[in-house]
Structure formats: structure tokens, C-alpha cells
Amino acid sequence: MQILRTESLKNRNTLSLQAYASALAVVDSDQQLTQALDWSRAQGLAVLPLGQGSNVVLAGDIDALVISQRSSGFSVIAQDENEVVLRVAAGHDWHSLVAATLKQNMYGLENLALIPGTVGAAPIQNIGAYGVELKRFVRGVQAVDIATGEHLTLTAHECAFAYRDSVFKRELRDRLIITSVDLGLSRKPLLEISYPALRSELDDLGVHEPTPADVFAAVVSVRRRRLPDPVQEPNAGSFFKNPVLSAQQAQPLLKQYAGIPNFPQADDGIKIPAAWLIDQLGWKGRMHNGVGVHAGHALVLVNYGSDSGAALLRLAMDIVSSVQQRFGITLEIEPRVYGN
């Protein structure tokens, strides 16, 4: 294992923001991870795990040992006639996992196709798309305590999953490094096609009795059409969470804005699309100081040539402020922010 000093992270985050780490270690085994953590303690450096950098904003240099996991692969650890449980290495590419499980007749992840990032990052924000959230499949998460080096396993309940949220973003933020994730997948097709955009795509394709492969293809098609490729237009995907309001909060808005999309939730809350709110205020397509809002999707902030995470965050806060002033709703950003 090699530890690099004062290493650029520009090519290690999908927003292509320039930032330097005090040190960087690329590890591909538990042994190398242990060595890296031992080194960080000896140096008195904090530790920051970084997957593909698809859900972070680097606002400045990182005074820490950045650990990039390159472990990959998965194995069956339990199965019966209905379910197969896989243990997947944290460094495994998420979309590659979705494609591989579908090919091997293990179902459930199709709606989560083409989400960028690694398997180890997926539980942190409880990734979700087109009516499906990761929490439905998680059976356990293996991790290492950064401070002590202790190996531990969290149950799905202990992960405290919520909408785009988990214990890894709250109480355990920056305290653990996830090393693998256990996922329970169905042996029989497990279709969720109620999401309007997905249903519409299947109809346009003339697919009326879809298979899991059809759903996978439709999700990939929609995402490629609606979301910019980070390689061509550096971005971190959806930058803002969709706010969930109480019925009492939502009713005045629904009355005032007859066309506002809204989606009732299981807990009696009402989800309002953040993209609709931002679009109503004319942000789509606006650029300033080398950053801007994508012309085709109001939730996506794009780096058009800036090296400044601070400039991107200023744009985000301007959007948050304008939505608050017009609609009385405070948007929350999805990516985690690091750096000075």
C-alpha cells in the first residue's frame, strides 16, 4: 500500500472540483485498510473515506488521510427458495452490481440502475430512484471504527434509514468506514413500476408486461436522457432533497399553486418535487462564476469550469434562499460537504 502526500482530488469527485488531501491511500483489502488507519493514528490525521466522489462537494483542501477503497466482488452468504443474500465489497461499482445481479436472476435492484458511486457509499444516503429505496434490501452493513480499528456489523434497523438519510450521515458520520454491505434479493421478479416517469417510458417502448430486464433498460434510458453525464458535464446528480411537508404545511401551497406536483407519503406527509420549486423561480440554465443549474434538470448543479467548491455552494444557498422566500420551504442539499 502506498500513501501519497498532498494529492489532488480533482479527478476523484464527479464535480471535478480542485482540492488537495494531506494524504491519500488506495486500499484493496481489509489488511491494507488496517495499515492505513494505523498510519493515520500515528500521524494524528483525521480520516475521510471517499468512493467515486459522486455525492460530495469539496469546498476546499482536506486536512485528512483520504482513503479510497478499490475492493470489489460479491458472494452468496445465505439463500432459500425466495431470497439470496449477497455480501458485496464496498469498492464495487454500484451500477455494475445491479447489472450483474439481474444477469444472475437475482431481482429487486433494477430501479436503482445507473446510480453513480460505490456499494459502500450506497447506504450512507440510502440511495433511491423510481419508487425504490436501498433500505428495502439491506440486511447488514460491515464497517471499521476509524478511531479504534474495531470491526462491527450494523443491522438494517441500526442503520436508521430514512429518505436520503441514515445513521452514517448523522450520529456515525465520519466515524466508520464501510467495508461491505449485505443485500437480500428476490429469486422471483420484484417489479415496482408505479413511478410516473418509469411507467411512461415503458409505455413509450410498447412494454405492457415488463420483465426486470425491461425495467432496468427503461431506468437506464430515462436517466441517460434526463441527467447529464458527469464525464461531460461535472455534477453530483440531484443536489437537493425533495422536501416532505406535513399535510398542514402543504395545504396552503396546494391551494395557492394549483399545478404543484405532490406525492402523499406513507407517514401522511406530502412530498413536493424540489425541481418544480426551483424551476418556477427561473433557475434552470442560469450560470455564474463557472457554475450553474443544468438547462435540462433544475436539481442538477454543474461545474462549467470552476475549481471552487465555495462558488458552487454559494449558488446552492442562493437557490435555497429564493425557494424559502417564495414558498416558505427550506431545501436541504443531498451531497456531503468537506474541506475548508
C-alpha positions in Angstrom: 0.0 0.0 0.0 1.3 3.4 -0.9 0.4 6.6 0.8 0.6 9.8 -1.3 1.1 13.2 0.2 -0.6 16.4 -0.9 -2.6 14.6 -3.5 -5.1 16.3 -5.9 -8.7 15.1 -5.6 -9.9 16.8 -8.8 -10.2 13.5 -10.7 -11.7 11.8 -7.6 -15.0 13.7 -7.4 -17.7 13.9 -10.1 -18.0 17.7 -9.7 -14.3 17.9 -10.8 -13.6 20.4 -8.0 -10.0 21.1 -7.2 -8.9 20.2 -3.6 -5.8 18.6 -2.1 -5.7 15.9 0.5 -3.0 15.9 3.1 -2.6 12.2 2.3 -4.2 9.6 0.1 -4.2 5.8 0.4 -5.8 3.5 -2.1 -6.6 0.2 -0.4 -8.0 -3.1 -1.8 -8.1 -5.3 1.2 -9.0 -5.2 4.9 -5.3 -5.6 5.7 -4.4 -2.6 3.8 -7.3 -0.6 5.3 -6.0 -1.6 8.8 -2.5 -0.4 7.8 -3.8 2.9 6.5 -5.8 3.5 9.7 -2.8 2.7 11.9 -0.7 5.2 9.9 -3.3 7.9 10.3 -3.4 7.5 14.1 0.4 7.6 14.2 0.4 10.8 12.2 -2.5 12.3 14.1 -4.5 12.8 10.9 -8.3 12.5 10.6 -9.7 10.0 8.1 -12.1 10.6 5.2 -13.3 7.6 3.1 -14.0 8.6 -0.5 -15.6 6.3 -3.0 -16.2 7.7 -6.5 -16.9 11.1 -5.1 -20.3 11.2 -6.7 -22.2 12.7 -3.7 -19.7 15.1 -2.2 -18.8 18.8 -2.5 -15.1 19.6 -1.9 -15.3 23.1 -0.6 -11.5 23.3 0.0 -8.5 21.3 0.8 -8.9 18.2 3.1 -6.6 18.0 6.1 -7.0 14.2 6.5 -5.9 10.9 5.1 -8.4 10.2 2.3 -9.0 6.5 1.9 -10.1 5.2 -1.5 -11.4 1.6 -1.4 -10.9 -0.5 -4.5 -12.2 -3.8 -3.1 -14.7 -5.5 -5.4 -16.7 -8.6 -5.8 -19.7 -10.3 -4.1 -20.6 -13.7 -2.7 -23.7 -15.5 -1.5 -23.8 -15.8 2.3 -27.3 -17.1 2.7 -30.2 -18.3 0.5 -33.5 -20.1 0.4 -36.2 -20.6 -2.2 -37.3 -17.0 -2.0 -34.2 -14.9 -1.3 -30.5 -14.8 -1.8 -28.3 -12.7 0.4 -25.1 -11.2 -1.0 -22.1 -9.7 0.7 -20.7 -7.1 -1.6 -17.4 -5.3 -1.2 -17.6 -1.6 -0.5 -15.4 -0.7 -3.5 -17.7 -2.5 -6.0 -19.3 -0.2 -8.6 -23.0 0.1 -7.9 -24.3 0.0 -11.4 -22.1 -3.0 -12.2 -23.7 -4.8 -9.3 -27.2 -4.1 -10.5 -26.4 -5.4 -13.9 -24.6 -8.5 -12.6 -27.4 -9.5 -10.2 -30.0 -9.1 -12.9 -28.0 -11.3 -15.2 -27.8 -13.9 -12.5 -31.6 -13.9 -11.9 -31.5 -12.0 -8.6 -34.1 -9.3 -8.6 -35.0 -6.0 -6.9 -32.3 -3.5 -7.8 -33.5 -2.7 -11.3 -34.9 0.7 -10.4 -31.6 1.7 -8.9 -29.7 1.2 -12.2 -27.1 3.8 -13.3 -26.8 5.5 -9.9 -23.2 6.5 -9.8 -20.9 5.6 -6.9 -19.8 2.5 -5.0 -21.7 -0.1 -2.9 -20.0 1.2 0.3 -21.5 4.7 -0.4 -25.0 3.5 -1.1 -26.2 3.0 2.5 -24.9 6.4 3.6 -27.6 8.3 1.8 -30.0 5.4 1.4 -29.9 5.7 -2.4 -33.3 5.6 -4.1 -34.9 6.1 -7.5 -38.2 5.5 -9.3 -40.1 4.3 -6.3 -37.4 2.1 -4.7 -35.0 2.8 -1.8 -31.9 0.8 -0.9 -33.2 0.1 2.7 -35.6 -2.4 1.3 -32.7 -4.8 0.5 -30.1 -4.1 3.2 -29.7 -7.0 5.7 -26.5 -5.7 7.3 -23.5 -3.3 6.9 -19.9 -4.3 7.9 -17.7 -1.4 8.9 -14.5 -0.5 10.8 -14.4 2.1 13.6 -11.9 4.7 12.4 -10.8 5.6 16.0 -10.2 2.1 17.3 -9.9 -0.2 14.3 -12.7 -2.4 15.6 -14.8 -4.4 13.1 -18.5 -4.3 13.6 -21.8 -5.1 11.9 -24.9 -2.9 11.9 -28.3 -4.4 11.3 -30.7 -2.6 8.9 -32.6 -1.3 11.9 -29.4 0.1 13.4 -28.7 1.9 10.1 -31.8 4.1 10.8 -32.6 4.6 7.2 -34.8 7.5 6.1 -35.4 9.4 2.9 -31.9 10.1 1.6 -30.6 9.6 5.1 -29.1 7.1 7.5 -27.1 7.0 10.8 -24.0 7.3 8.7 -24.9 10.9 7.8 -25.9 11.7 11.4 -24.5 10.1 14.6 -21.9 8.0 12.9 -20.8 10.5 10.3 -17.1 10.2 9.6 -16.7 7.6 12.4 -16.9 4.4 10.4 -15.6 3.1 7.1 -18.0 0.7 5.4 -16.2 -2.4 4.2 -19.1 -4.4 2.8 -22.9 -4.5 2.5 -25.3 -7.5 2.8 -28.2 -7.3 0.4 -31.2 -9.6 0.2 -32.5 -10.0 -3.3 -35.5 -11.9 -4.6 -35.4 -15.1 -6.6 -38.6 -14.0 -8.3 -39.2 -10.8 -10.3 -40.0 -8.0 -7.9 -41.3 -5.2 -10.0 -42.0 -1.6 -8.9 -43.3 0.3 -11.9 -45.7 2.8 -10.4 -43.4 5.8 -10.7 -44.9 8.0 -13.4 -41.7 8.7 -15.5 -40.9 4.9 -15.4 -44.4 3.9 -16.4 -44.4 6.4 -19.2 -41.1 5.2 -20.5 -42.3 1.6 -20.6 -45.5 2.7 -22.4 -43.4 4.6 -24.9 -41.3 1.5 -25.5 -44.5 -0.5 -26.0 -43.8 -2.7 -23.0 -47.0 -3.6 -21.2 -46.0 -6.7 -19.3 -42.4 -5.7 -18.3 -39.7 -8.1 -17.1 -37.0 -7.0 -14.7 -34.7 -6.5 -17.7 -37.3 -4.2 -19.3 -37.4 -2.1 -16.1 -33.6 -2.0 -16.0 -33.5 -0.8 -19.6 -36.2 1.8 -19.1 -34.5 3.2 -16.0 -31.2 3.5 -17.8 -32.9 5.2 -20.8 -34.7 7.8 -18.6 -31.6 8.6 -16.5 -29.4 9.0 -19.6 -31.9 11.3 -21.2 -32.7 13.4 -18.1 -29.4 13.6 -16.3 -26.1 14.9 -17.7 -23.1 12.6 -17.8 -20.6 13.7 -15.1 -17.7 13.0 -17.5 -19.0 15.6 -20.0 -20.7 18.0 -17.5 -19.3 17.6 -14.0 -22.1 17.2 -11.5 -23.2 15.3 -8.4 -26.6 14.3 -9.6 -29.6 15.6 -7.7 -28.3 18.3 -5.5 -31.4 18.9 -3.4 -33.7 16.6 -1.5 -37.4 16.7 -2.3 -39.0 18.3 0.7 -41.6 16.3 2.6 -44.2 18.5 4.3 -46.9 17.8 6.8 -50.4 17.9 5.5 -50.9 21.2 7.5 -47.9 22.7 5.8 -48.8 21.6 2.4 -52.4 22.6 2.1 -51.9 26.3 1.7 -49.3 25.7 -1.0 -51.6 23.3 -2.8 -54.4 25.8 -2.7 -52.2 28.7 -3.9 -50.4 26.8 -6.6 -52.9 24.6 -8.3 -50.4 22.9 -10.6 -47.8 22.0 -7.9 -47.0 18.2 -8.2 -47.4 16.4 -4.9 -47.0 12.8 -3.7 -48.6 11.5 -0.5 -46.3 9.5 1.7 -46.9 6.5 4.0 -46.4 8.7 7.1 -49.1 11.1 5.9 -46.5 13.6 4.7 -46.6 15.1 1.3 -43.5 15.2 -0.9 -43.1 18.2 -3.2 -40.6 18.0 -6.1 -37.7 20.3 -5.4 -37.1 20.6 -9.2 -40.6 22.1 -9.6 -39.9 24.7 -7.0 -36.6 25.7 -8.4 -37.9 25.7 -12.0 -40.7 28.1 -11.0 -38.1 30.6 -9.9 -36.3 30.6 -13.3 -33.0 29.0 -12.1 -32.8 26.3 -14.8 -30.0 27.1 -17.2 -28.5 30.0 -15.2 -24.7 30.2 -14.8 -22.5 32.4 -12.7 -18.8 32.2 -11.8 -18.2 29.0 -13.7 -21.1 27.1 -12.1 -24.7 26.8 -12.9 -28.0 24.9 -13.0 -28.4 22.4 -15.7 -30.6 23.6 -18.6 -32.5 20.2 -18.6 -32.9 19.4 -14.9 -33.3 22.0 -12.2 -32.0 19.7 -9.5 -28.6 19.3 -11.1 -25.8 21.8 -10.4 -23.0 21.7 -12.9 -19.3 22.8 -12.7 -18.8 24.6 -16.0 -15.1 25.3 -15.4 -14.7 26.5 -11.9 -12.3 24.9 -9.4 -14.2 26.5 -6.5 -16.5 24.4 -4.3 -17.3 27.6 -2.5 -18.8 29.1 -5.7 -21.0 26.0 -6.1 -22.2 26.2 -2.5 -22.9 30.0 -2.9 -25.1 29.1 -5.9 -26.9 26.4 -3.9 -27.5 28.8 -1.0 -28.9 31.4 -3.3 -31.4 28.8 -4.6 -32.3 27.7 -1.1 -32.9 31.3 -0.1 -35.1 32.1 -3.1 -37.2 28.9 -2.6 -37.6 29.8 1.1 -38.7 33.4 0.3 -41.3 32.4 -2.4 -42.7 29.1 -1.0 -41.7 29.1 2.7 -39.9 25.7 2.1 -36.3 25.2 3.2 -34.5 22.9 0.7 -31.8 20.6 2.0 -28.8 19.7 -0.1 -28.0 16.0 -0.7 -24.2 15.9 -1.1 -21.9 15.9 1.9 -19.6 18.9 2.1 -15.9 18.6 3.1 -13.0 21.0 3.1 -12.2 24.4 4.3 
